[in-house]
Amino acid sequence: MAKVLCVLYEDPITGFPPKYARDTVPVIEGYADGQSVPSPKGLDFTPGELVGSVSGELGLRKYLEANGHTLVVTSDKEGPDSVFERELADADVVISQPFWPAYMTPERFEKAKNLQIVITAGIGSDHTDLSSAIARNITVAEVTFSNSISVSEHVVMMILGLVRNYLPSHEWVVKGGWNIADCVERSYDLEGMHVGTVAAGRIGLAVLRRLKPFDVHLHYTDRHRLPKEIEEELNLTFHPDAASMVPECDVVTINAPLHPETEHLFNDDMFNRMKRGTYLINTARGKICDRDAVVRALENGQLAGYAGDVWYPQPAPADHPWRTMPHEGMTPHISGTSLSAQARYAAGTREILECFFEGRPIRDEYLIVDGGGLAGTGAHSYSAK
């Protein structure tokens, strides 16, 4: 029998919720590209429940223990004395989320002698050292597309929040003010602006589709060019790389995976290529942007605003400069863990586990590393280190 070590974010400070704002979440039958939603044999939670935190346990305990497996769930993941570090040595399965990632470093792979599979409950496996997984023939899987639309909605919200200067305006209300001029001195219309996405995969394309009704000019760059019919449908302008796209844009949104080609892609040089007053949204990965270069660009006015929900490391330390830099709209990493999204990625995690324990193939679209190499979605999205 297997030991499953699961790292999840902490429960609400007021305790695990006894009830929720809504009684249900909409049932999603399939995704835009035709991929079916997760389809485990069983489910031991009600969609819409908070299964992404420690007490929620991704709804896995009943299933795992009924089949003789051991489940250890913790939020304590950093340092040599953490619960995660102590429990890792004899773990067969490691599960974590991008929002509260268990960083699987080469050292941790070396320690985890029994490890067979690393699962991301959500999308994005960059917190796992893929080279180590490849070298040790350990499978890496994630629940592709489970929260792509969740993230794309968050991107659109952040774009509008920055351009319309929403958060500072709301703060005036909270403070009891009616300071209209203070609110609108940095407020613009999105209509007519040029908006570009770095990567046009599931999330990036969903962002483009949601922005088209705003009557903006849409741009994109991606290593895989979109079909001609999609470019014509959305009236997209393709650029071979980010460096050639950003000078054309008033708003740039980053929707690319983190790998050696994208790490610190947005640095001082990239910011200097942009129009003065560009807005930048990053819900991809924190390390795609140079931390201190973002602060400099906001302070000198090259960027009019920066919003995102991805940081490095995660959780971000209290003194992280993105918490206090000017004209920011930062959130914790929440874009992909709405209660609606949790229902899908928890179900997908169970589907992956069912396949793994029963010796059935894991969906190709869920695979990042398998058989000693990049596989499935991993071969399409990542480059090996």
C-alpha positions as CSV (number, residue, x, y, z in Angstrom):
1,M,0.0,0.0,0.0
2,A,1.1,3.5,-0.7
3,K,1.8,6.6,1.4
4,V,0.3,9.8,-0.2
5,L,1.8,13.1,1.1
6,C,-0.4,16.0,0.2
7,V,0.5,19.7,0.8
8,L,-2.4,22.1,0.8
9,Y,-2.9,25.7,1.9
10,E,-4.1,26.6,5.4
11,D,-7.8,26.7,6.4
12,P,-9.5,30.1,6.7
13,I,-8.5,32.0,9.9
14,T,-12.2,31.8,11.0
15,G,-12.1,28.0,10.6
16,F,-13.3,25.6,8.0
17,P,-16.6,27.0,6.6
18,P,-19.8,25.4,7.9
19,K,-21.7,26.9,5.0
20,Y,-21.0,28.7,1.7
21,A,-22.2,31.9,-0.1
22,R,-23.9,29.7,-2.7
23,D,-25.4,26.3,-2.6
24,T,-24.1,25.0,-5.9
25,V,-21.6,25.6,-8.7
26,P,-22.5,25.3,-12.4
27,V,-21.9,21.9,-13.9
28,I,-19.3,22.1,-16.7
29,E,-19.6,19.2,-19.2
30,G,-16.5,19.9,-21.2
31,Y,-13.8,22.4,-22.2
32,A,-13.5,24.7,-25.2
33,D,-11.0,22.5,-27.1
34,G,-13.2,19.4,-26.7
35,Q,-11.3,17.9,-23.8
36,S,-13.6,16.3,-21.3
37,V,-13.7,17.3,-17.6
38,P,-12.2,15.0,-15.0
39,S,-14.0,11.7,-14.8
40,P,-13.0,9.8,-11.7
41,K,-15.0,6.6,-10.8
42,G,-16.1,8.3,-7.5
43,L,-16.2,11.6,-5.7
44,D,-16.4,12.1,-1.9
45,F,-17.2,15.8,-1.8
46,T,-19.9,18.1,-3.0
47,P,-18.7,20.5,-5.8
48,G,-18.4,24.0,-4.3
49,E,-16.9,22.9,-1.0
50,L,-13.5,24.2,0.1
51,V,-11.5,21.1,-0.7
52,G,-8.3,22.9,-1.5
53,S,-7.3,23.7,2.1
54,V,-5.9,21.3,4.7
55,S,-9.2,20.3,6.2
56,G,-10.7,19.7,2.7
57,E,-8.0,17.2,1.9
58,L,-9.0,17.4,-1.8
59,G,-11.8,15.0,-0.8
60,L,-9.3,12.1,-1.0
61,R,-9.2,10.6,2.5
62,K,-12.2,8.2,2.3
63,Y,-11.1,6.9,-1.1
64,L,-7.5,6.4,-0.1
65,E,-8.0,4.8,3.3
66,A,-10.7,2.5,1.9
67,N,-8.1,1.1,-0.4
68,G,-5.5,0.7,2.3
69,H,-3.4,3.7,1.5
70,T,-2.1,6.3,4.0
71,L,-2.8,10.0,3.5
72,V,-0.8,12.7,5.2
73,V,-2.0,16.2,4.7
74,T,-0.1,19.3,5.8
75,S,0.5,23.0,5.0
76,D,3.9,22.9,6.7
77,K,6.3,22.6,3.8
78,E,9.4,24.8,4.3
79,G,12.7,23.9,5.9
80,P,14.4,20.7,7.2
81,D,12.0,20.4,10.2
82,S,8.8,20.8,8.3
83,V,6.2,18.1,8.3
84,F,6.6,17.7,4.6
85,E,10.4,17.2,4.9
86,R,9.9,14.7,7.7
87,E,7.3,12.7,5.8
88,L,8.9,12.7,2.4
89,A,11.5,10.0,2.8
90,D,9.0,7.1,2.5
91,A,6.3,8.8,0.4
92,D,5.2,7.1,-2.7
93,V,3.0,10.0,-4.0
94,V,3.4,13.7,-3.5
95,I,0.5,16.1,-4.3
96,S,0.6,19.9,-4.0
97,Q,-1.0,22.9,-5.6
98,P,0.6,25.8,-7.5
99,F,-0.9,28.2,-4.9
100,W,1.0,26.6,-2.0
101,P,3.6,24.5,-3.8
102,A,5.8,21.8,-2.3
103,Y,9.0,22.7,-4.1
104,M,10.4,19.4,-5.3
105,T,14.1,20.2,-5.6
106,P,16.9,17.8,-6.6
107,E,17.7,17.4,-3.0
108,R,14.2,16.4,-2.1
109,F,14.0,13.9,-5.0
110,E,17.2,12.4,-3.7
111,K,15.7,12.0,-0.3
112,A,12.4,10.5,-1.5
113,K,13.6,7.0,-2.3
114,N,10.0,5.5,-2.7
115,L,8.6,8.3,-4.8
116,Q,6.8,7.2,-8.0
117,I,4.6,10.1,-9.0
118,V,4.3,13.9,-8.3
119,I,0.8,15.4,-8.9
120,T,-0.1,19.0,-9.3
121,A,-3.6,19.6,-8.2
122,G,-4.2,22.3,-10.7
123,I,-2.0,23.5,-13.6
124,G,1.7,24.2,-13.7
125,S,4.5,21.9,-12.6
126,D,7.4,24.3,-12.5
127,H,7.7,23.8,-8.7
128,T,8.9,20.3,-9.5
129,D,12.5,19.9,-10.8
130,L,11.6,18.1,-14.0
131,S,15.1,17.0,-14.8
132,S,15.3,15.1,-11.5
133,A,11.9,13.5,-12.3
134,I,13.2,12.5,-15.7
135,A,16.5,11.1,-14.3
136,R,14.7,9.0,-11.7
137,N,11.9,7.9,-14.1
138,I,9.2,9.5,-11.8
139,T,5.9,10.5,-13.4
140,V,4.8,14.1,-13.1
141,A,1.1,14.9,-13.8
142,E,-1.2,17.8,-13.5
143,V,-4.9,18.4,-14.1
144,T,-4.7,20.3,-17.4
145,F,-7.5,22.8,-18.2
146,S,-9.2,22.3,-14.8
147,N,-8.8,26.0,-13.8
148,S,-7.8,27.7,-17.1
149,I,-11.0,29.6,-17.4
150,S,-10.8,30.5,-13.7
151,V,-7.4,32.1,-14.4
152,S,-8.6,33.8,-17.6
153,E,-11.5,35.5,-15.8
154,H,-9.0,36.7,-13.1
155,V,-6.8,38.2,-15.8
156,V,-9.7,40.2,-17.3
157,M,-10.7,41.4,-13.8
158,M,-7.1,42.6,-13.2
159,I,-6.8,44.4,-16.5
160,L,-10.0,46.3,-15.8
161,G,-9.0,46.9,-12.2
162,L,-5.7,48.5,-13.3
163,V,-7.0,50.5,-16.3
164,R,-10.0,51.8,-14.5
165,N,-8.1,52.4,-11.2
166,Y,-10.6,50.4,-9.3
167,L,-8.7,49.5,-6.1
168,P,-7.6,53.0,-5.1
169,S,-11.1,54.3,-5.9
170,H,-12.6,51.6,-3.6
171,E,-10.2,52.6,-0.9
172,W,-11.5,56.1,-0.9
173,V,-15.0,54.7,-0.2
174,V,-13.7,52.6,2.7
175,K,-12.0,55.7,4.2
176,G,-15.2,57.7,4.0
177,G,-14.2,59.9,1.1
178,W,-15.8,61.0,-2.1
179,N,-12.6,62.0,-3.9
180,I,-13.6,61.8,-7.5
181,A,-10.6,63.6,-9.0
182,D,-8.2,61.4,-7.0
183,C,-10.0,58.4,-8.3
184,V,-10.1,59.3,-12.0
185,E,-6.7,60.9,-12.4
186,R,-5.3,57.4,-13.3
187,S,-8.5,56.0,-14.8
188,Y,-8.9,55.2,-18.5
189,D,-11.2,53.2,-20.9
190,L,-9.9,49.9,-22.1
191,E,-11.8,50.4,-25.4
192,G,-9.4,51.0,-28.3
193,M,-6.3,49.8,-26.5
194,H,-3.8,47.3,-27.8
195,V,-3.7,44.2,-25.6
196,G,-1.2,41.4,-26.1
197,T,-0.7,38.0,-24.5
198,V,2.6,36.2,-24.0
199,A,1.4,32.7,-24.9
200,A,-1.9,31.8,-26.3
201,G,-2.5,28.3,-25.0
202,R,-5.6,27.4,-23.1
203,I,-5.5,30.4,-20.7
204,G,-4.1,32.9,-23.1
205,L,-6.6,32.1,-25.8
206,A,-9.5,32.2,-23.3
207,V,-8.3,35.7,-22.3
208,L,-8.3,36.8,-25.9
209,R,-11.8,35.5,-26.4
210,R,-13.1,37.3,-23.4
211,L,-11.4,40.6,-24.3
212,K,-12.7,40.8,-27.9
213,P,-16.1,42.3,-26.9
214,F,-14.3,45.2,-25.4
215,D,-13.4,46.5,-28.9
216,V,-9.6,46.3,-28.3
217,H,-6.8,45.4,-30.7
218,L,-5.6,41.9,-29.9
219,H,-2.0,40.7,-30.2
220,Y,-0.3,37.4,-29.2
221,T,3.0,35.6,-29.3
222,D,3.5,31.8,-28.8
223,R,5.9,29.1,-29.9
224,H,2.9,27.4,-31.5
225,R,1.1,29.7,-33.9
226,L,-2.7,29.6,-33.7
227,P,-4.7,28.3,-36.7
228,K,-5.5,30.9,-39.3
229,E,-9.3,30.6,-38.7
230,I,-8.8,31.6,-35.0
231,E,-6.6,34.5,-36.0
232,E,-9.2,35.7,-38.4
233,E,-12.1,35.1,-36.0
234,L,-10.5,37.2,-33.2
235,N,-8.7,39.6,-35.6
236,L,-5.3,38.7,-33.9
237,T,-1.9,40.1,-34.8
238,F,0.8,37.5,-34.4
239,H,4.3,38.4,-33.2
240,P,7.3,36.0,-33.3
241,D,8.4,36.8,-29.7
242,A,7.5,39.0,-26.7
243,A,10.3,41.5,-27.5
244,S,8.6,42.4,-30.8
245,M,5.1,42.4,-29.4
246,V,5.4,44.6,-26.3
247,P,6.2,47.9,-28.1
248,E,2.8,47.7,-29.8
249,C,0.8,47.1,-26.6
250,D,-0.9,49.2,-24.0
251,V,-1.7,46.1,-21.9
252,V,0.4,42.9,-21.7
253,T,-0.8,39.7,-20.0
254,I,1.6,36.8,-19.3
255,N,0.1,33.4,-19.7
256,A,3.2,31.2,-20.3
257,P,4.6,28.3,-18.3
258,L,7.8,28.9,-16.4
259,H,10.9,27.2,-17.9
260,P,14.4,28.2,-18.8
261,E,13.2,30.3,-21.8
262,T,10.7,32.4,-19.8
263,E,12.5,32.8,-16.5
264,H,13.1,36.6,-16.0
265,L,11.9,37.2,-19.5
266,F,10.4,40.5,-18.3
267,N,13.4,42.4,-17.1
268,D,14.7,46.0,-17.4
269,D,15.4,45.5,-21.1
270,M,11.9,44.2,-21.8
271,F,10.3,47.0,-19.8
272,N,12.3,49.6,-21.7
273,R,10.9,48.2,-25.0
274,M,7.3,49.0,-23.8
275,K,5.3,52.1,-24.3
276,R,5.5,54.4,-21.2
277,G,2.4,53.7,-19.2
278,T,1.9,50.0,-20.2
279,Y,-0.1,47.8,-17.8
280,L,1.3,44.3,-17.0
281,I,-0.7,41.4,-15.7
282,N,1.0,38.2,-14.6
283,T,-1.0,35.2,-13.5
284,A,1.5,32.8,-14.9
285,R,4.5,32.5,-12.6
286,G,6.3,35.0,-10.5
287,K,9.8,34.2,-11.8
288,I,8.9,35.1,-15.4
289,C,9.3,38.7,-14.1
290,D,12.5,40.1,-12.5
291,R,11.2,41.1,-9.1
292,D,13.2,44.3,-8.6
293,A,12.9,45.3,-12.3
294,V,9.1,45.4,-11.8
295,V,9.5,47.7,-8.9
296,R,11.8,50.0,-10.8
297,A,9.5,50.2,-13.8
298,L,6.5,51.2,-11.6
299,E,8.5,53.8,-9.7
300,N,9.9,55.5,-12.8
301,G,6.5,55.3,-14.6
302,Q,7.5,53.0,-17.4
303,L,4.7,50.7,-16.1
304,A,1.4,52.3,-15.2
305,G,0.4,49.3,-13.2
306,Y,1.3,45.7,-12.4
307,A,-1.2,43.1,-11.2
308,G,-0.8,39.5,-10.6
309,D,-1.3,36.6,-8.2
310,V,2.0,34.8,-8.7
311,W,5.1,35.3,-6.6
312,Y,8.4,33.7,-5.8
313,P,8.6,32.0,-3.4
314,Q,5.1,31.1,-2.5
315,P,3.9,32.1,0.0
316,A,5.7,35.4,-0.4
317,P,7.5,36.8,2.7
318,A,6.0,39.7,4.5
319,D,8.7,42.1,3.2
320,H,8.3,41.1,-0.5
321,P,8.6,44.5,-2.4
322,W,5.5,43.6,-4.5
323,R,3.4,44.1,-1.4
324,T,4.2,47.8,-1.2
325,M,5.3,49.0,-4.6
326,P,3.1,51.7,-6.2
327,H,0.2,51.1,-8.6
328,E,-0.1,47.4,-7.9
329,G,-3.1,45.1,-7.8
330,M,-1.6,42.0,-6.3
331,T,-3.5,39.1,-4.7
332,P,-2.3,35.9,-3.2
333,H,-2.1,33.0,-5.7
334,I,-5.9,32.6,-6.0
335,S,-6.8,32.9,-9.6
336,G,-7.0,29.2,-10.2
337,T,-8.5,28.0,-6.9
338,S,-12.0,29.4,-6.9
339,L,-14.5,27.0,-5.4
340,S,-15.6,26.2,-8.9
341,A,-12.0,25.3,-10.0
342,Q,-11.4,23.3,-6.9
343,A,-14.2,20.9,-7.8
344,R,-12.5,20.2,-11.1
345,Y,-8.9,19.9,-10.0
346,A,-9.8,17.8,-7.0
347,A,-11.8,15.4,-9.3
348,G,-8.8,15.3,-11.7
349,T,-6.4,14.5,-8.9
350,R,-8.6,11.6,-7.9
351,E,-8.8,10.5,-11.5
352,I,-5.0,10.5,-11.8
353,L,-4.7,8.5,-8.6
354,E,-7.3,5.9,-9.7
355,C,-5.3,5.4,-12.9
356,F,-2.0,5.2,-11.1
357,F,-3.1,2.7,-8.4
358,E,-5.1,0.5,-10.9
359,G,-2.3,0.4,-13.5
360,R,-4.3,2.2,-16.1
361,P,-2.8,4.9,-18.4
362,I,-3.0,8.4,-17.2
363,R,-4.6,10.8,-19.8
364,D,-1.9,12.1,-22.1
365,E,-3.0,15.7,-21.6
366,Y,-2.4,15.3,-17.8
367,L,1.2,14.0,-18.3
368,I,4.2,16.3,-17.9
369,V,7.0,13.7,-17.4
370,D,6.6,10.0,-18.0
371,G,8.8,7.1,-19.0
372,G,12.0,9.1,-18.4
373,G,11.2,12.1,-20.5
374,L,8.8,15.0,-21.2
375,A,5.4,13.6,-22.2
376,G,2.0,14.8,-23.2
377,T,1.3,18.4,-22.3
378,G,4.9,18.6,-20.8
379,A,6.4,17.9,-24.2
380,H,4.3,20.7,-25.7
381,S,4.7,23.3,-23.0
382,Y,8.1,22.8,-21.3
383,S,11.7,22.7,-22.3
384,A,14.0,20.3,-20.4
385,K,16.7,22.0,-18.2
